[in-house]
Amino acid sequence: MEEEEEMKNQCFGGEYMGEVFDHMLKRMSYRRQKRWWNAYILFYQRTPLADSMANLSIQPKVATLPRMPAAIECSVWRQNIKFLHTRNQFSPEYFQFTKKLVSCNAPFVTLAPDQDRLTPEAEELALVSVQLASKFLFQTAFHTKKTLRGSASDWYEVLCVHLRHSRNVRLWFANQVLFAHPHRLAEYLLECPTTEVRSAFAKIVVFLAHTSARDGPYTPLCPISATVDQGGVSSLSAASLSDHLLVAVLSLVNKEVSEHGRHLAQYFGFFYMYACYGVTERLQLLRLNVLGTLMLVALDEGPGPPIKYQYADLSKLYQLVSLLVRCCDVSSKTHSCLPNAAPLPNPHMGDQLCQEYLMPIQPQVAACLYNKTSYVKKVIEDASGAEDTLKLLQFCSWENPQFSSAVLGELLWQVAYTYTYELRPFVDLLLGVLLLEDSWQVHRIHNALRGLPDDREGLFDTIQRSKSHYQKRAYQCIKCLVALFDSCPAAAHMLHANGELKRKWAAAVDWLNDELERRPYGAGSQYGYSQWSPPAQSNETSNGYFLERSHSARLTLSRAIQLCPEEEPEEAELTEEAPAFAPPSTLRYQSEEPHSKEDSRRTDDA
């Protein structure tokens, strides 16, 4: 770059004329373009050393710069101190120190075997520890990353030690940490983006409600107007702190649950964790109308707006409803198939903690379960794979032909039209309902095999319709029937005693045998590898329409052939053996809802 013009062109900005190819004219042309490159050259010139040495002096120089104003200097000092405080506070050492400082007091706030309450000194120590931990958690720790905070559940264990034995500590925590901040429950149960923090906070509040249930009447220092209107605390003459806590959390369905639908697992899990403590807690939830309120929330019928999030996780809500419903007496909804006979006792009530009914089922809950089918449809569709769903259906179907008919209708529809790779949970639910050994079992099996009159087609009709294009659906129905005939003597007797069922079952078994024995390639193929095929995929989880020749399918065929009855000359029709539940007009609910939602979404192309 010895020439000045060349240096200007290469190092400086500006425009230049460049030769480019014109795609319109199909030739090269000159065009003015911007230089996207530039360069800067820095020239350093050494100063003589003698000049700099001459300026040296041992005499102090008078400051030539103006002095900083006092206000600005004070602000700088304040910001520097704040920076140092933040840097020291958000350090792993500080977090570990605070946790150890609070947890080291645990031996001094634990009751001895011969004590019934803490000493004043121990109670004061517990209060100071909870105050320190609360301020640290809600101002700092719960707002940091896990790499700095550590496991949030560890703080639950630290706090519970100090909350367990002191009523005054529990009152202070409820008043100053929870009720003094109206939005704190919604912030840490619904708005918090960290799942671990939401879970830890929910466990802390659940433990506080559990331990304060026997603390006596409680009057909140801060007004809780939204909570008193919701759960019935205003009607209780001696509402405890536990009641107010539960109602305060329940009142979030009025607004916050609708707006924060992404994080509902911990919210509904709060009530489920509380119900798992024991019988007293479940009775308290029923008394506060938690069951009826949450069922309405699941149906988008109130008390607040519908949940805005499309894929809200309601699994914990379904678990809670199943658990509480099975603790209620529903004998008023049952009757025996036999004339002048009492209904059999329900073996599916309660669980290991609850062996007796806590109270008769509430009218609002009974209306959602028995008078309408909307909740049954929703729980079958959304939570078909949950164990609690099967327990709920079995409990409510016991000695109840109307509810059984509604459940069978929904399950038969799902079996007939659900995608084959999503069919397994519905088949398991159907099998579980058919295996109920009450007085209506034969009628349920009859309706499942033959279909509901003018409503749903039976399993044999679904098998026949699915043989050509939906072979995996037909196979799963056959597998369900194999399990039914193998496990239920009443179903096996029905199969052997009816000629129409024999013919349909023999046709289904023959079709399955033909499909499994069909060779995938021609016998005269010249390629040696034509006789080998990769392991077949499962017919219950793989996508596709046609049957996979899996080992499980061959075992099913083998068992189906063993169950196939021998032909006899004259057979009695099934209608003479086991009539349906009742005329179709008597099997409908008083306010039954049609299958509008499901029928519009899935059509016969399934």
C-alpha positions as CSV (number, residue, x, y, z in Angstrom):
1,M,0.0,0.0,0.0
2,E,2.7,2.4,-1.0
3,E,0.3,4.5,-3.0
4,E,-2.1,6.8,-1.2
5,E,-5.0,6.0,-3.5
6,E,-4.7,2.3,-2.9
7,M,-4.6,2.8,0.9
8,K,-7.7,4.9,0.6
9,N,-9.5,2.2,-1.4
10,Q,-8.6,-0.6,0.9
11,C,-8.6,0.9,4.4
12,F,-11.3,3.6,4.4
13,G,-15.0,3.4,4.1
14,G,-17.2,5.0,1.5
15,E,-18.4,3.7,-1.9
16,Y,-16.6,2.1,-4.8
17,M,-17.5,0.8,-8.3
18,G,-17.5,-3.0,-8.4
19,E,-18.1,-5.5,-11.2
20,V,-21.0,-7.8,-10.4
21,F,-23.0,-10.3,-12.5
22,D,-26.5,-9.1,-13.4
23,H,-28.9,-12.0,-13.4
24,M,-31.5,-10.1,-15.3
25,L,-29.2,-9.0,-18.1
26,K,-27.1,-12.2,-17.9
27,R,-23.9,-10.3,-18.1
28,M,-21.3,-8.5,-15.9
29,S,-22.0,-4.9,-15.1
30,Y,-20.5,-2.2,-12.8
31,R,-22.4,-1.1,-9.8
32,R,-21.8,1.3,-7.0
33,Q,-21.5,-0.5,-3.7
34,K,-20.7,0.3,-0.1
35,R,-17.4,-0.7,1.4
36,W,-18.3,-2.9,4.4
37,W,-14.7,-3.1,5.5
38,N,-12.5,-0.4,7.0
39,A,-9.4,-0.1,9.1
40,Y,-7.9,2.2,11.6
41,I,-4.1,2.7,12.0
42,L,-2.8,3.9,15.4
43,F,0.5,5.7,15.4
44,Y,2.5,5.7,18.6
45,Q,5.3,8.2,19.1
46,R,7.8,7.8,21.9
47,T,8.3,10.8,24.1
48,P,11.8,11.7,25.3
49,L,12.6,10.2,28.8
50,A,14.3,13.4,29.8
51,D,11.1,15.4,29.6
52,S,9.2,13.0,31.9
53,M,12.0,12.9,34.5
54,A,12.1,16.7,34.6
55,N,8.5,16.8,35.8
56,L,9.2,14.6,38.9
57,S,9.2,16.3,42.3
58,I,9.1,15.4,45.9
59,Q,6.9,18.3,46.8
60,P,3.2,17.4,47.2
61,K,1.1,18.8,44.4
62,V,-2.1,20.7,44.9
63,A,-5.1,18.7,43.5
64,T,-6.3,20.2,40.3
65,L,-9.5,18.1,40.1
66,P,-12.6,19.3,41.8
67,R,-13.7,17.4,44.9
68,M,-16.6,14.9,44.5
69,P,-19.9,16.3,46.1
70,A,-20.8,14.7,49.4
71,A,-24.2,13.4,48.1
72,I,-22.5,11.6,45.2
73,E,-19.8,10.2,47.4
74,C,-22.4,8.9,49.8
75,S,-24.3,7.2,47.0
76,V,-21.2,5.5,45.6
77,W,-20.4,4.2,49.1
78,R,-23.9,2.9,49.5
79,Q,-23.9,1.1,46.1
80,N,-20.5,-0.4,46.8
81,I,-21.7,-1.7,50.2
82,K,-24.8,-3.1,48.5
83,F,-22.7,-4.8,45.9
84,L,-20.5,-6.4,48.5
85,H,-23.5,-7.5,50.5
86,T,-25.2,-9.1,47.5
87,R,-22.0,-10.8,46.5
88,N,-21.6,-12.3,50.0
89,Q,-25.2,-13.2,50.3
90,F,-25.6,-15.1,47.1
91,S,-22.8,-17.4,47.8
92,P,-23.0,-21.2,48.6
93,E,-21.1,-20.6,51.9
94,Y,-23.8,-18.2,53.1
95,F,-26.6,-20.5,52.2
96,Q,-25.0,-23.5,53.9
97,F,-24.3,-21.3,57.0
98,T,-27.9,-20.2,57.3
99,K,-29.2,-23.7,56.9
100,K,-26.9,-25.1,59.6
101,L,-27.6,-22.1,61.9
102,V,-31.4,-22.9,61.8
103,S,-31.1,-26.7,61.8
104,C,-28.6,-26.9,64.7
105,N,-31.3,-25.8,67.1
106,A,-33.4,-28.9,66.3
107,P,-32.3,-30.9,69.4
108,F,-33.4,-28.1,71.7
109,V,-37.0,-27.8,70.3
110,T,-37.8,-31.5,70.3
111,L,-40.0,-32.9,73.1
112,A,-38.6,-35.4,75.5
113,P,-40.7,-38.5,76.2
114,D,-41.8,-37.1,79.5
115,Q,-42.8,-33.6,78.1
116,D,-46.1,-32.5,76.7
117,R,-45.0,-29.0,75.6
118,L,-41.9,-27.0,75.1
119,T,-40.3,-24.8,77.7
120,P,-40.5,-21.0,77.2
121,E,-36.8,-20.9,76.3
122,A,-37.2,-23.7,73.7
123,E,-40.3,-22.0,72.3
124,E,-38.5,-18.7,71.9
125,L,-35.6,-20.5,70.2
126,A,-38.0,-22.1,67.8
127,L,-39.7,-18.8,67.1
128,V,-36.3,-17.1,66.3
129,S,-35.3,-19.9,64.1
130,V,-38.5,-19.8,62.1
131,Q,-38.3,-16.0,61.8
132,L,-34.7,-16.3,60.5
133,A,-35.5,-19.1,58.1
134,S,-38.7,-17.4,56.8
135,K,-37.0,-14.2,56.0
136,F,-34.2,-15.9,54.3
137,L,-36.4,-18.3,52.3
138,F,-39.0,-15.9,51.0
139,Q,-36.6,-13.0,50.3
140,T,-33.6,-14.8,49.0
141,A,-33.4,-18.6,48.8
142,F,-36.7,-19.4,47.0
143,H,-35.7,-16.9,44.3
144,T,-32.3,-18.4,43.4
145,K,-31.2,-21.3,41.2
146,K,-30.9,-24.8,42.5
147,T,-27.1,-24.8,42.1
148,L,-26.9,-22.1,44.8
149,R,-30.0,-22.9,46.8
150,G,-29.7,-26.7,47.0
151,S,-32.7,-28.9,47.4
152,A,-35.8,-27.0,48.4
153,S,-37.2,-30.0,50.2
154,D,-34.4,-29.8,52.8
155,W,-35.8,-26.5,54.0
156,Y,-39.2,-28.2,54.5
157,E,-37.5,-30.6,56.9
158,V,-35.7,-27.8,58.6
159,L,-38.9,-25.7,59.2
160,C,-41.1,-28.6,60.2
161,V,-38.9,-29.4,63.2
162,H,-39.6,-25.9,64.7
163,L,-43.3,-25.8,63.7
164,R,-44.2,-29.2,65.1
165,H,-44.5,-28.6,68.9
166,S,-45.3,-24.9,69.3
167,R,-48.7,-23.3,68.7
168,N,-47.3,-19.8,69.0
169,V,-44.7,-20.5,66.3
170,R,-47.4,-21.8,64.0
171,L,-49.6,-18.7,64.7
172,W,-46.7,-16.4,63.9
173,F,-45.8,-18.2,60.7
174,A,-49.4,-18.2,59.5
175,N,-50.0,-14.5,60.4
176,Q,-46.7,-13.0,59.4
177,V,-45.6,-15.2,56.5
178,L,-48.9,-16.3,54.8
179,F,-51.9,-14.1,55.7
180,A,-49.9,-10.9,56.0
181,H,-49.1,-11.2,52.3
182,P,-52.4,-11.8,50.4
183,H,-50.7,-13.0,47.2
184,R,-48.1,-15.3,48.8
185,L,-50.1,-18.5,48.4
186,A,-50.8,-17.9,44.8
187,E,-47.2,-16.8,44.2
188,Y,-45.6,-19.9,45.5
189,L,-48.3,-22.5,44.6
190,L,-49.2,-21.3,41.1
191,E,-46.9,-18.5,39.8
192,C,-43.5,-19.8,40.8
193,P,-41.7,-21.2,37.7
194,T,-39.7,-23.8,39.7
195,T,-41.5,-27.0,40.4
196,E,-39.3,-27.9,43.3
197,V,-40.0,-24.7,45.1
198,R,-43.8,-25.0,44.5
199,S,-43.7,-28.6,45.9
200,A,-41.6,-27.6,49.0
201,F,-44.0,-24.7,49.8
202,A,-47.0,-26.9,49.4
203,K,-45.5,-29.4,51.8
204,I,-44.8,-26.7,54.4
205,V,-48.4,-25.4,54.3
206,V,-49.8,-28.9,54.4
207,F,-47.7,-29.7,57.5
208,L,-48.8,-26.4,59.1
209,A,-52.5,-27.2,58.4
210,H,-52.1,-30.7,59.8
211,T,-50.3,-29.7,63.0
212,S,-52.7,-26.8,63.7
213,A,-55.9,-28.8,63.3
214,R,-56.1,-29.3,67.1
215,D,-54.9,-25.8,68.1
216,G,-58.4,-24.6,68.9
217,P,-60.4,-21.6,67.5
218,Y,-58.4,-19.1,65.5
219,T,-59.1,-15.5,64.5
220,P,-56.8,-14.2,61.7
221,L,-55.2,-10.9,62.4
222,C,-55.3,-10.0,58.8
223,P,-58.7,-10.0,56.9
224,I,-59.2,-12.9,54.7
225,S,-62.4,-11.9,53.0
226,A,-61.9,-14.0,49.9
227,T,-61.4,-17.1,51.9
228,V,-64.4,-16.8,54.3
229,D,-66.9,-16.7,51.4
230,Q,-65.7,-19.9,49.8
231,G,-65.4,-22.9,52.0
232,G,-67.9,-22.4,54.7
233,V,-65.6,-21.2,57.5
234,S,-68.0,-18.4,58.2
235,S,-70.7,-21.0,59.2
236,L,-68.3,-22.7,61.7
237,S,-68.5,-21.3,65.2
238,A,-64.9,-22.5,66.1
239,A,-62.9,-22.5,62.9
240,S,-59.3,-23.5,63.5
241,L,-56.2,-22.2,61.8
242,S,-56.2,-25.4,59.7
243,D,-59.6,-24.5,58.4
244,H,-58.6,-21.0,57.4
245,L,-55.5,-22.3,55.7
246,L,-57.4,-24.9,53.6
247,V,-60.1,-22.4,52.7
248,A,-57.4,-19.8,51.8
249,V,-55.9,-22.2,49.4
250,L,-59.2,-23.3,48.1
251,S,-60.2,-19.7,47.4
252,L,-57.6,-19.5,44.7
253,V,-60.0,-21.2,42.3
254,N,-61.9,-18.0,42.2
255,K,-59.3,-16.3,39.9
256,E,-55.7,-17.5,40.2
257,V,-56.2,-21.1,39.2
258,S,-57.7,-20.0,35.9
259,E,-54.8,-17.6,35.1
260,H,-52.0,-20.0,36.0
261,G,-53.1,-23.3,34.5
262,R,-49.5,-24.5,33.8
263,H,-48.7,-25.2,37.4
264,L,-51.8,-26.9,38.7
265,A,-50.1,-30.2,39.8
266,Q,-48.8,-28.8,43.0
267,Y,-52.0,-26.9,43.7
268,F,-54.3,-29.9,43.5
269,G,-51.5,-32.0,45.0
270,F,-51.7,-29.8,48.1
271,F,-55.2,-31.2,48.9
272,Y,-54.2,-34.7,48.0
273,M,-51.2,-34.7,50.3
274,Y,-53.4,-33.4,53.1
275,A,-56.0,-36.1,52.5
276,C,-53.3,-38.7,52.7
277,Y,-52.5,-37.8,56.3
278,G,-55.6,-39.7,57.6
279,V,-59.3,-39.9,58.3
280,T,-59.6,-36.7,60.2
281,E,-58.1,-34.7,57.4
282,R,-60.4,-36.3,54.8
283,L,-63.5,-35.5,56.9
284,Q,-62.3,-31.9,57.2
285,L,-61.9,-31.6,53.4
286,L,-65.4,-33.0,52.9
287,R,-66.8,-30.7,55.6
288,L,-65.3,-27.7,53.8
289,N,-66.8,-28.7,50.5
290,V,-63.4,-29.2,48.8
291,L,-64.7,-32.2,46.9
292,G,-67.7,-30.6,45.3
293,T,-65.8,-27.4,44.5
294,L,-62.9,-29.1,42.7
295,M,-65.3,-31.3,40.7
296,L,-66.9,-28.2,39.4
297,V,-63.4,-26.8,38.6
298,A,-62.7,-29.9,36.6
299,L,-65.9,-29.4,34.6
300,D,-65.2,-25.7,34.0
301,E,-68.4,-24.9,35.9
302,G,-67.1,-22.6,38.6
303,P,-66.8,-21.1,41.1
304,G,-64.2,-19.1,39.1
305,P,-63.6,-18.7,35.3
306,P,-62.6,-21.8,33.3
307,I,-58.9,-22.7,33.2
308,K,-57.3,-20.9,30.3
309,Y,-54.4,-23.3,29.7
310,Q,-55.4,-26.0,27.2
311,Y,-53.2,-28.8,28.6
312,A,-53.8,-28.3,32.3
313,D,-52.6,-31.2,34.5
314,L,-55.6,-32.3,36.6
315,S,-54.2,-35.7,37.5
316,K,-54.0,-34.8,41.2
317,L,-57.5,-33.5,41.2
318,Y,-58.8,-36.8,39.8
319,Q,-56.8,-38.7,42.5
320,L,-58.3,-36.5,45.2
321,V,-61.9,-36.9,44.0
322,S,-61.5,-40.7,43.7
323,L,-60.1,-40.9,47.2
324,L,-62.7,-38.7,48.9
325,V,-65.7,-40.2,47.0
326,R,-64.6,-43.7,48.1
327,C,-64.8,-42.4,51.7
328,C,-68.5,-41.5,51.2
329,D,-71.5,-43.7,51.7
330,V,-73.3,-44.2,48.3
331,S,-75.6,-47.0,49.4
332,S,-78.6,-44.7,48.6
333,K,-77.7,-45.0,44.9
334,T,-77.4,-48.8,44.9
335,H,-79.9,-51.7,44.6
336,S,-79.6,-55.4,43.9
337,C,-80.6,-57.2,40.7
338,L,-82.4,-59.8,42.7
339,P,-85.9,-58.9,43.9
340,N,-86.3,-58.2,47.6
341,A,-82.6,-58.5,48.2
342,A,-80.3,-56.0,49.8
343,P,-77.3,-54.7,47.8
344,L,-74.0,-56.4,48.5
345,P,-71.4,-54.4,50.6
346,N,-69.0,-52.5,48.5
347,P,-65.5,-53.9,48.7
348,H,-63.9,-51.0,46.9
349,M,-64.6,-48.3,49.5
350,G,-61.8,-46.4,51.2
351,D,-58.3,-47.6,51.5
352,Q,-55.9,-48.8,54.2
353,L,-56.4,-45.6,56.3
354,C,-60.2,-45.5,56.0
355,Q,-62.1,-48.7,56.6
356,E,-65.5,-47.1,57.2
357,Y,-67.6,-44.4,55.5
358,L,-67.0,-41.0,56.8
359,M,-70.3,-39.4,55.8
360,P,-73.1,-39.8,53.2
361,I,-72.2,-38.5,49.8
362,Q,-73.0,-34.8,49.5
363,P,-75.9,-33.8,47.1
364,Q,-73.6,-31.6,44.9
365,V,-71.1,-34.5,44.5
366,A,-73.8,-37.0,43.8
367,A,-75.3,-34.7,41.1
368,C,-71.9,-34.5,39.3
369,L,-71.4,-38.2,39.5
370,Y,-74.8,-39.8,39.0
371,N,-77.1,-37.2,37.5
372,K,-74.8,-36.1,34.7
373,T,-72.2,-38.0,32.7
374,S,-69.9,-35.1,32.0
375,Y,-67.5,-35.8,34.9
376,V,-67.4,-39.5,34.2
377,K,-66.6,-38.8,30.5
378,K,-63.9,-36.3,31.4
379,V,-62.1,-38.5,34.0
380,I,-62.2,-41.5,31.6
381,E,-60.8,-39.5,28.7
382,D,-58.1,-37.6,30.7
383,A,-57.0,-40.1,33.3
384,S,-57.7,-43.5,31.8
385,G,-54.3,-44.9,32.8
386,A,-54.5,-43.9,36.5
387,E,-55.2,-46.6,39.1
388,D,-57.5,-44.2,41.0
389,T,-59.8,-43.9,38.0
390,L,-60.4,-47.6,37.9
391,K,-61.1,-47.6,41.7
392,L,-63.6,-44.7,41.3
393,L,-65.4,-46.5,38.4
394,Q,-65.5,-49.8,40.3
395,F,-66.8,-48.1,43.5
396,C,-69.5,-46.1,41.8
397,S,-70.6,-49.0,39.5
398,W,-71.0,-51.5,42.3
399,E,-74.7,-52.5,42.5
400,N,-75.6,-49.4,40.4
401,P,-77.0,-50.3,36.9
402,Q,-77.5,-46.7,35.7
403,F,-73.9,-45.7,36.5
404,S,-72.6,-49.0,35.1
405,S,-74.5,-48.3,31.8
406,A,-73.0,-44.9,31.5
407,V,-69.5,-46.2,32.1
408,L,-69.9,-49.0,29.7
409,G,-71.3,-46.7,27.0
410,E,-68.3,-44.3,27.4
411,L,-65.7,-47.2,27.4
412,L,-67.3,-49.0,24.5
413,W,-67.2,-45.7,22.5
414,Q,-63.5,-45.2,23.4
415,V,-62.6,-48.8,22.4
416,A,-64.4,-48.4,19.1
417,Y,-62.9,-45.0,18.1
418,T,-59.7,-44.3,20.0
419,Y,-56.4,-44.6,18.2
420,T,-55.1,-48.1,18.5
421,Y,-51.8,-47.0,20.2
422,E,-53.8,-45.2,22.9
423,L,-56.4,-48.0,23.4
424,R,-54.8,-50.1,26.1
425,P,-55.9,-47.9,29.1
426,F,-59.5,-48.0,28.0
427,V,-59.5,-51.7,27.5
428,D,-58.0,-52.2,31.0
429,L,-60.8,-50.0,32.5
430,L,-63.4,-51.9,30.6
431,L,-62.0,-55.2,31.9
432,G,-61.9,-53.9,35.4
433,V,-65.5,-52.9,35.3
434,L,-66.6,-56.2,33.8
435,L,-64.9,-58.2,36.6
436,L,-67.0,-56.6,39.3
437,E,-68.6,-59.5,41.1
438,D,-71.9,-57.9,42.2
439,S,-75.4,-58.9,41.3
440,W,-75.3,-56.9,38.0
441,Q,-72.1,-58.5,36.7
442,V,-73.9,-60.8,34.1
443,H,-75.8,-57.8,32.8
444,R,-72.7,-55.7,32.4
445,I,-71.0,-58.6,30.5
446,H,-74.1,-59.0,28.3
447,N,-74.1,-55.3,27.4
448,A,-70.4,-55.2,26.7
449,L,-70.6,-58.2,24.4
450,R,-73.8,-57.3,22.6
451,G,-73.8,-53.6,23.0
452,L,-76.2,-51.1,24.6
453,P,-79.6,-51.0,22.8
454,D,-79.7,-48.2,20.3
455,D,-76.6,-46.6,21.8
456,R,-73.3,-48.4,21.6
457,E,-72.1,-51.4,19.6
458,G,-70.5,-54.3,21.6
459,L,-67.1,-55.8,21.5
460,F,-68.0,-58.4,18.9
461,D,-69.4,-55.7,16.6
462,T,-66.2,-53.7,17.0
463,I,-64.1,-56.8,16.2
464,Q,-66.1,-57.5,13.0
465,R,-65.9,-53.9,11.9
466,S,-62.2,-53.6,12.5
467,K,-60.9,-56.8,10.8
468,S,-60.1,-55.2,7.5
469,H,-58.5,-51.8,8.2
470,Y,-58.1,-51.6,12.0
471,Q,-56.7,-55.0,12.8
472,K,-54.9,-53.9,16.0
473,R,-58.2,-52.7,17.4
474,A,-59.8,-56.1,16.7
475,Y,-56.8,-57.8,18.3
476,Q,-56.9,-55.8,21.5
477,C,-60.7,-56.5,21.8
478,I,-60.0,-60.2,21.4
479,K,-57.2,-60.0,24.0
480,C,-59.6,-58.3,26.4
481,L,-62.2,-61.0,25.9
482,V,-59.5,-63.7,26.5
483,A,-58.7,-62.1,29.8
484,L,-62.4,-61.8,30.6
485,F,-63.3,-65.4,29.8
486,D,-60.2,-66.7,31.5
487,S,-60.8,-64.7,34.8
488,C,-64.6,-64.6,35.1
489,P,-66.6,-67.9,35.4
490,A,-69.8,-66.0,34.6
491,A,-68.5,-64.8,31.3
492,A,-67.1,-68.2,30.4
493,H,-70.5,-69.8,31.2
494,M,-72.2,-67.2,29.1
495,L,-69.9,-68.0,26.2
496,H,-70.6,-71.8,26.4
497,A,-74.3,-71.4,26.9
498,N,-75.1,-69.2,23.9
499,G,-74.9,-70.3,20.2
500,E,-74.6,-66.7,18.8
501,L,-71.7,-65.9,21.1
502,K,-70.0,-69.2,20.1
503,R,-70.2,-68.4,16.4
504,K,-68.9,-64.9,16.9
505,W,-66.1,-66.0,19.1
506,A,-65.1,-68.8,16.7
507,A,-65.1,-66.3,13.8
508,A,-62.9,-63.9,15.7
509,V,-60.5,-66.7,16.7
510,D,-60.3,-68.0,13.1
511,W,-59.6,-64.5,11.8
512,L,-56.8,-64.0,14.3
513,N,-55.3,-67.4,13.4
514,D,-55.4,-66.6,9.7
515,E,-53.7,-63.3,10.2
516,L,-50.9,-64.7,12.4
517,E,-50.3,-67.7,10.0
518,R,-50.2,-65.6,6.9
519,R,-46.7,-65.5,5.4
520,P,-45.3,-62.1,4.8
521,Y,-43.5,-63.2,1.6
522,G,-44.2,-65.7,-1.1
523,A,-43.1,-69.3,-0.5
524,G,-41.3,-69.4,-3.9
525,S,-39.1,-66.4,-3.3
526,Q,-35.6,-66.8,-4.6
527,Y,-34.0,-64.7,-1.9
528,G,-32.7,-66.5,1.1
529,Y,-33.4,-63.6,3.5
530,S,-37.2,-63.7,2.7
531,Q,-37.8,-66.2,5.5
532,W,-36.4,-63.8,8.2
533,S,-38.2,-60.8,9.6
534,P,-37.2,-58.4,12.4
535,P,-38.9,-58.8,15.8
536,A,-42.5,-57.6,15.6
537,Q,-43.6,-54.5,17.5
538,S,-46.3,-54.5,20.1
539,N,-49.8,-54.3,18.8
540,E,-50.8,-52.1,21.8
541,T,-48.2,-49.3,21.5
542,S,-47.1,-49.2,17.9
543,N,-48.7,-47.0,15.3
544,G,-50.4,-48.5,12.2
545,Y,-53.5,-50.3,11.2
546,F,-52.4,-53.9,10.4
547,L,-51.6,-56.7,12.9
548,E,-48.1,-57.3,14.1
549,R,-47.1,-61.0,14.4
550,S,-45.7,-60.7,17.9
551,H,-45.1,-63.4,20.5
552,S,-47.8,-61.9,22.7
553,A,-50.3,-62.2,19.8
554,R,-49.5,-65.9,19.4
555,L,-49.9,-66.5,23.1
556,T,-53.3,-64.7,23.0
557,L,-54.3,-66.9,20.0
558,S,-53.3,-70.1,21.8
559,R,-55.3,-69.2,24.9
560,A,-58.3,-68.1,22.7
561,I,-58.3,-71.5,21.0
562,Q,-58.4,-73.2,24.4
563,L,-61.4,-71.1,25.4
564,C,-63.3,-71.7,22.2
565,P,-66.2,-74.0,23.1
566,E,-67.2,-77.1,21.2
567,E,-70.2,-77.0,18.9
568,E,-73.4,-78.4,20.2
569,P,-76.7,-79.0,18.2
570,E,-79.1,-76.6,19.8
571,E,-78.0,-73.5,21.7
572,A,-80.0,-71.1,23.8
573,E,-79.9,-67.5,22.8
574,L,-78.2,-65.0,25.1
575,T,-81.4,-63.0,25.5
576,E,-82.9,-65.9,27.3
577,E,-79.9,-66.3,29.6
578,A,-79.2,-62.8,30.7
579,P,-81.4,-59.8,29.9
580,A,-80.1,-56.3,29.7
581,F,-80.1,-54.0,32.7
582,A,-83.5,-52.5,32.0
583,P,-85.4,-51.0,29.1
584,P,-83.3,-48.3,27.5
585,S,-85.5,-45.5,28.7
586,T,-84.7,-46.4,32.4
587,L,-80.9,-46.5,31.9
588,R,-80.6,-42.8,31.1
589,Y,-79.7,-40.2,33.7
590,Q,-82.3,-37.6,34.6
591,S,-80.1,-34.9,32.9
592,E,-77.7,-37.0,30.8
593,E,-75.5,-35.0,28.5
594,P,-74.9,-36.2,24.9
595,H,-71.5,-37.2,23.6
596,S,-71.3,-33.9,21.7
597,K,-67.6,-33.2,22.6
598,E,-66.2,-36.6,21.9
599,D,-68.4,-37.4,18.9
600,S,-67.4,-34.2,17.2
601,R,-63.7,-34.9,17.7
602,R,-63.5,-38.6,16.7
603,T,-65.5,-39.9,13.8
604,D,-65.8,-43.3,12.1
605,D,-62.5,-43.0,10.4
606,A,-60.9,-44.3,13.5
